[in-house]
Every structure is written in structure tokens, then in C-alpha cells.
Amino acid sequence: MLRAAKIIVLGIVALAVWGQRPAMALCEVVSATHSAPTKGEALLMSRALAAKSAKALRSKKGWGHIRMSAHKVKPDPFWKKVRPVVPQSAIYGTFVTAKTYSVCWTGVRVPYVCTSGAKVCGN
């Protein structure tokens, strides 16, 4: 009787450990850059474009649902021949939400630019 109980307990433990594995979430980083005449519009639109990229990734990967979390990315200037990297002196702010990490700076050919990054996980 004691031996049968041990076998049952070991069977339950084995099922719990190996038999019921949750689906592994797959993750990728997305980023989006947008310029605008105002600081607020540049920030809002870069966040919206990051969300749009996340939805496109969901569709491309065939994921049932996605979860976005803020992920720091480097500023991505449009005019790389004019400004290959964004100098620290041009950055006027970083803005972090639960879903995006945004870096904003003054542009060379446009007034304001923001790059927003997110880690997108789905399954």
C-alpha cells in the first residue's frame, strides 16, 4: 500500500514537472522613429508606430496575443549623412511607459524627433 502511494505521488510530480509545460513566449524588439513640428506629436507618433510594428509582428509570426514592455533603444536619426549619431547634447528627454521607452531629441532638418522601443512577446 505504501509503495503504491509513492508511485502515485511520483507520477503526479512527474506530470507537474514535465507534462504541463506552458507555451514558451517568443520575444523580439521593435523600434520606431517619428519627426514632428512639436515635441508631443513626435513622442505620440513614435509610440503609435512602435505599437503598429508590434501588431504587424503579431500577424507575421501568427501569435495569438502579444505583450509589449519598454525596451531601451538607441536614437535612430533619419538623416544619417548629416547626423550619423545623435549627440547627447541634442537629447531633450527620455520617456518611459509600461509599453515603450522613448528617446527624443532636436532634429537637424526637422524640429523634433523621437525613437520608441519595445520588447514584444507573443505565443
N, C-alpha and C positions, 0 to 999 in steps of 0.2 A: 504494500500500500504506500509506504513512504517513497519507494523507488518510483512508482507511477506518478506521484505528486511532483517529484523532482523533474521528471521528464516533461510533464505538462508545463511547469514553471520555465524550464529551459526553452521549450517550444515557444512560449509566449514571448520570452525575452528575445529569442532569435527573430521572430516576426516583427517585433517592435524595432529592432536594430536594423535588420536587412530587408524586411518585406515591405515596409511602408515608408519608403524614401520620398520626400517631397520633390516636386519638379524643380530642377536647378534653374535659377534665374540667370539669364544671359544679359550682359550689360555692354553698352557702347557709349562713347562720349560724342555729343553733338555740340556745335557752336554756331553762332550766327552773328553777323556784324551788320549794323544799320547806321546810316547817317541821316541827320535831320537839321532843320534850322533851329530847333530848341533842344535843350538837354532832356526834357521829359519825353519828347517824341522819340529821340534816339534810343533812350532806355526802354521805353514801352515797346517799340517796334523790334528791337533786338531780342527782347524776351519773347515776343509773339512769334518771331521767326524761329527761335530755338524750339518752341512748343510745336510749331508746324513741322520742323525737321524730326522731332520725336514721333509725331503721328505718322509721318512718311516712313520712318524706320520701322514702326509697328506694322504697317501694311506690308512693307518689303520683306520683313522677317516672318510674317504670318503669326505674330504674337497675339494672344487673346486679350491681354491687357498690358499696360506699361506703368512704370513708376519712375518719376523724374526726381532727381536730387541735385542740389547745387554742386558744380564741379568747376574749380578754378581753371581757366584757360588764358593763354596769352592774348593780348590785344592783337587784332588782325587788321592792319591798315589796308585800305583799298588801293592806294597809290603807292605801291612798294618801290617804284623807281624814284619817287620823290621822297618817301619816308619808309625805308625798309623795316625799321622797328619804331615803336612808339617810345619816345624818351619819357622817363619818369616825370619830368617837369611838365609834360603835356597832359598827364593823367589828372583829372579833377575829382575822381571818386570811384569807389568800388561799392557795389550794391548787391547784397546777398539776401535771397529769399529761400524758402524751403525747396524751390524747384530750380532756381538759376543763380549763378554767380556772374555778375556783370562788371566789366571794367570800362570806364568811359573817359574820353579824352577830347581835347580840342583838335579839330582836323586842320589839314593844310589847305585843301580845296573846298572843304565843307565845314560849317561851323562846329558841329558836334558829332561824335561817333562813339558807339558802344559795341562791345562784343560780349555776348552772353553765352555761358557754357552750362551744360547739364549732363549728368550721367543718367542714361535711360536704360532701365532694366525691364525685361519682359519675359514671358513664358507662355 
